[in-house]
Amino acid sequence: MNTQNKSQEPSTSRRKFLKQTSGALAGAALASTIGTRSYAGENNTIKIALVGCGGRGTGAAANALSTKGPTQLVVMADVFPNRLDSSLKNLNRQFKDKVNVPPDMQMLGMDAYKKAIDAVAPGGLVILGTPPTFRPIHLEYAVAKGCNVFMEKSFAVDAPGIRRVLKAGRKAEAKNLKIAGGLMSRHYKPLEQAVQLLHDGIIGDIITCWAYREHAPVGFTPKSPGMSELAHQIRNYSSFTWVNGSFILDWLIHNLDVCCWCKDAWPVSAQGQGGRQTRTAADQLFDHYSVEYSFPDGTRLLAQGRHMDNCWGFFGDVIHGTKGSAVLGEGISQPRIFRDYNQTSANQIWQYKGPRCDGYQNEHDLLFEAIREDKPYNETERSAYAALTGILGRMAAESGKMVTWEEAMASDLELAPGLDHYTMDSDPPVLPDAKGGYPIAMPGQTKVL
């Protein structure tokens, strides 16, 4: 396959926000003078709460403030003061007239999401940009308070969390609330056109899908003097399974989702492997995964994830059909379709010719349009199933077992029991041993069900 780096998606202004320490958690107390009504009003302004001020949350807030119609960011929440300060400075610099977050609306603490959501409820828009372990908790509260939601990927780290997200999504639908999930590839016009052509049969029946994310190591920040163990793990959320759900979930979710979109099916089982070959950081992170998924018709999806130096790199999906192939997905700015399995220019039969598209912005444009025009809009189920695909792959790789979709969905294993009641003084669910190491999954020994 032709997977040259020139096909990789270029950096966007949104991506510049994404840092390894991004995605922290929600805020603390709220002045009683703030009313609960946040949307509608004479000027039709949609008020926005940002919960989680890292790269993902800040980028999503920038997209929300760039939509058509009046918007205003009125409250922000995080557990790290420096992260909130940096986010606020960035957003003020870009959207000075749309940001009004006084000091008493800058929330810090583990329970701050409640006060931040209360500030724009009911009818406002809540951006959930925290690490995915907190997504079910925050989504439930936002829906209960009558808020519309943009939730960044990923959407849960275990099956109990997935079930909570699905339940909240059903409640949101019953309340006519709008929910968007941060799988922006679904709203990238070139990819939308390519997938539609695949569904129309341009390469015949799809028989095999490959999802790749191969790049340099994920960053890790050593524990700072005086920092609590919980804060250290949240700050390094990509490196602790209970916080981000693993590399194959939080990093490969887009291209797993795109493969399932191309196939128009979710997997029924998975088996695979993974481990730590070169990684030495004191964390839980595997540095490679290889998982084989089976679809209901017996065809396969192979997912590869690796973050190591000096290795072959590719970020995208490769799809094979009975009459041709395609290269597309996140990381591929120009999807291409071929009449053959040899993906050469001579065999290329389609490439997007339309106007430029920013999938990050488009997903927010669609959400805000639905809010303003009161259109049905709820991406919860699709988002949750994409996350469960990643969770299923992690279960298979970490256990070394064949795991079915039904087994994964029914699992009662929680990675962070009691998370709803954590404070910043709580111990995280995993602690370092006497040598500073953390428990790492061992295929053949680790229990995942």
N, C-alpha and C positions, 0 to 999 in steps of 0.2 A: 504494500500500500504506500501511496505517496503521502507522507506525513511530515513534510518539511515545516520548519518553524515559521515560514512566511504565512502559513495558514492559521497561525495562532491568533486569537483575538487580541487586538491592541489594547493597551491600558485606556481606561476612560476616567473621567473626573470622579466618578463614583468609586472606582477601584483604588484611587489614591487615598481614600479614607481607610482602606482595609489594612489594619496592622495586626500583628500577631497577638497583641494584647487587647484586641477589640472585643466588644460585646459584653461588657460588664452588666451589673444588675441595677435594681431600682431604688428609689429615694425614700425620704422620712416624713416630716410633718408638714401640714398645710394650714395656711392662715384661714380662720373661720369666716373671714369676710368674703371669700371667693364663692360665688354662686355655683349651683350644680348645672344650670342650663348652659350648654356650650355651643350649640349649633342652631341654625336657622337665624332668627333675629332679622332686623331690618336690612342689614347689609349682606346677609347670606354668607357670612364668614364662617369657615370651618376651623374650629380651634383644635390644636394638635398637642398631644402629650407624647414626649419621647421617653421611653423606658429602656435604658441601656444605651449609653452614650459613646460606645466604641465605634470602630470603623463602620460596621454594618448599620448600626442605628443612625449614626450621623449621616451616612450616605443616603439612607432611606428618608431621613428628614429633609435633606436637600432636594430629593426628588419630589417629595410631597409639597414642599413650598414652591416648586417650579410648575405645578399644575395650573390649569386655567381656573379663574375665579379667585375670590379673596380667601386667603388662609392666614393663620397666625399660630406660631409656636408659642405656647403660654407656660409650659411647665416641663422640666427635665428631671430625670432621676437616674442615679447610678450608685454604686458602692465606693467608687474611687473619686475623690474630689478633683484630682488632676485630670482625669478623663472627662469629667463633666465640664471643667473649665476649658479644656482644649476644644471640645465639641462646640461649646457655646461661642467661643471666639471665632471658630471656622464659620459657623452658621451666621453669626452677626456680620462677618466680613462679606458674605455673599448675599444675605437677605436682610439687610439692616431694618427695612420697613416692615418686615414680616415676622420679626423675632422680638418678643416682649416677655422676657423671662427674668423678673426681678429676683434679688437674692432669696426672698422667702418662697420662691417657686423653684429653687434649685435644691432638689431633695437628695439626701444621702441616707443609705441604710437598706437593710434587707427587706423591710416592709414598705418601703417608699412607693412601690408600684401602686399600692392601694390609694394613697393620697394623690398621686399623679393622675391616676385614672379618674378619681373623684372630681378632680379639677375640671375635666372636660365632659363629664357625664351629665345627662344622657345625650347621645347624638353626636358627640365629638369623634375624633379619630385618634386612636392610640397606636403608636408605632412600638412594636415589641422587638427590640434589638439585643436582648440579653443572650447569653449562652443558652443552647436549646434545652438544657435540663429544666430551666424555669418556664419554658413556654406554656406547658399545660396549665400551670398555676395562674399565670398572668392572663392567659386567654380566658379561662373560666371567669375570673373576676371582671374583666372588661365586658364580657357578654352579659354577666349578671347585672352590671351597671348600665347597660344599654348603649355601649359604645361600638362604633365601627372599628375594625382592626386591620392594620397591616402587620403581619408577623413574618419576620425574617426566617430563612432556613437556618438550621433544621428545626423540626417542630416537636420533637420529644426524643428521649434517649433510650426508652424501653417500652415494652408493650403496654403496661399500665398507663404510661403517659400518652401513648397513641390513643388508647380508649378514651381517656379524658378529653383529648383534643376532638375526637369524633363526636363525643357527646356535646361538647360546647358548640361545635359547629351546627349540630341539629337544633340546639336552642337558639342560636343566632338566626338560623333560617326561619324559625317560628316567630321570632321577634322582628323579622325584616331588617336585620342588621347586615352590613356588608363586610365580608371577610376576604382578604387577599393574602396569598402566601408568596414568599419571596423566591419563587422558582421562575426567574425572569426570562429564562430561555423559552418558556411557553408563550411569551409575548414579544419575541424577537421576530420581526416580519420575514426576514430571509429564511429562518428556520421553519416558521409556520408554513411558508410556501413549499419548502422542501418536504416536510412531513406530509402535507396534503398530497403531493405528487406520489409519495411512497404509498399512501393509503389508496390512491387511484390506480396503483399497479404499475407504475413506470419501471420498476425493477422486478416485477413479478411478486410472488409470495416471499415474504421475509423469512429467511431460514436461520440466520445467525446475526447476533449483535455483539459488539465489543465496546465497552466503556473504559476509557483510560484517564488516569491522572498521574503523570510521571514527571516529577520535578525535583528541585533541590530541597534540602531538609526543612521541616517546619521549625520555626524559631522557638526558643525557650529562654525565659528570663530567670536567672537564679533568684532564690528567695532573699529578699532584702532584710537587713537587720531590723528586728522589732515587728516584722510583718507576721500576722497570724497565719497559721497553716491554711485555713479556709480562704483567706484573701489571696495567698500565694497560688492556690490551685485555681481559683476563679480567674486570676490574672493570666495564668497559663492554661486557659480552658481547652485549647486544642490538644493538650498533652495528658488530660485526665478523662478517662472514659465516662465517669459519672457526670461530667460537666458537658462534654460535647458529643458523647456517644460513639467516638472513635473516628479515625481518619476515613474509613470507607463510608461512614454515614455522613459526616458533616462536610467532607471535601468532595466526595464522589457523587453526592446526591443529585446534582444537576444532570450529569451524564447518565446515571442510572435511570433517572426520570425520563430523559429524552429517549433512551432505548425502549423503555416500556411504552412511551408515547408512539414511537415508530411502529412498534409491534401491536399497539392497541390492546395490551394485556398486562396483567401483573403476574409475577412469577408464582409458581406453586411450591417450589422447594429450592434449596441451595446447599451446596457443599463446597468446601474450599480450604484455604490455608493462609497463614500469615505469621509474622514474627518480628523479632528484633535481631537484625544481622549486623548492623553498623552503629545503631543508636546507643549512646552511652549516657544521655541525660537522665537525671533521677526523676523519671515520670513513668507513665503506663503505656506510652504510645508505641504500637507496632510501626516499623518503618516500611513494611510491605504487606500487601494483601493480594490474593488471587482467588476469586470466587466464581464458581460456575452456577448460574441460575437455570432452572428449567421452566418453560412456559407451559400452559395447559395443553398445547398441541404437540409437545415434545421437543420443540426447538429450544435453542440455548442462548443465553446471554453470559458472556465472560467479562468480569470486571477486574481490572488491574489497577492497583494503587501503589505508588512507591515514592518516597521522598528521601533521596540519597544524592550525594555529590557525585559528579563525574559519570553519570549514567545517561542512557538514552532518555530523551524527554518527549512527551506528547500529551496533549490535553484535548480530548475530543472523543467522538464516537465513530465507529466504522460499522456500516450496515451492509449485509450481503443478502440479496434476493436471488430468486431462480433465474432472473434475466439481467442482473447487473448489480451495482453496488453504490454506496453513498458515503461521503465523509462529511460529518456535521456535528452539531452539539456545542455545548459551552466550550470556548477555546477556539472555535472555528468561526471566524467572522464571515467567511464566504462559503456557505455550504455548497457542495458539488455532487452531482449525480453522474454515474458512468454506465455505459452499455455493457461493461465487462467488469471482471474482478481486477484487471490491471488498470489502476487508476491513473492513466496517462491523459495528457491534453487531447490526444487523438481520440480517446474513448469517451471524453466528457460530452454529455448530452444536455446538461442544464447547469446554469449558475444564475443566481439572483441578479436581476437587472433594475430593480426598483430603487426608490429613494433610501437614503441612510436611515437607520433605525437604532434607537437606544432602548434595549429591552428593559433596562432598569427604569427609565423614565416612562416607558409605555405602560408598564404594569401599574404604575401610580396614576397615570392619566385615566386608565380604564376604571380603576377603583373610585377615583374622585368623581368621574362622570356618573358612575352608578349611584353614588351618594347624592349628588346634586339632582339627578333626574329620577331618583327612586327606582332604579332598575334592579332586578334580582342579581346578586353577585355573591357567590360563596365558593371559595376554592379549598375549603377545609378538607373534604374527603380526599381529593386528589393529592393534596399536600401531605396528608397523614399517610396515605398509601406509599408515596414516594419515600417518606422517612422509614416506614416499616420495611421497605425493600432494602435499605441500608442496614437497618437493625438485623434483619434476617441474615444478611451477608456477614455481619460481625459475629452473630451467634454461630454460624457455620464455621467460620475461620477460627474463632477462638476455642471452640469445643472440638474441632476436627470431626464433627458429626454431620450427617445429612439432617437438615431441619426443614420442616414443611412450613408453608405460610400459615396454615391453621394452628400449628404448634406455637409459632412465634406470636401470632395475634393473641392466643389464649394464655401466654406466659404471665405468671404473677410475680416474676422476679423484678424487683425495683433496684436500680443502681444507687439511689439515694433515699432510703426509707425515711419518712418524716420530714422531707424537705420543706413542706409547707410551713413548718414551725421553726426553721433555722433562724438564728440571729448571727451577727458577725462574731459572736463569742462561741458559736457552736463548733464542734469538731466535724471535719468533713467525713464522709463515709469510708475513705481510705486514708491511712496514716503511714508515715515513713517508719521503717524498722530502725534498729540501732545503728545501722550503717548508712541510713539516709535513703534507702531504696524503697520502692513501692511495689505492691503486688502486681504482677504481670500475668496475663492469661497464658495458660499452658495447654495447647491442643492435646486432647486425650485425657485431660484431667479437669479442666474448667467446666463447671456446670452452668448452662445458660437457660435452662427451662425449670 
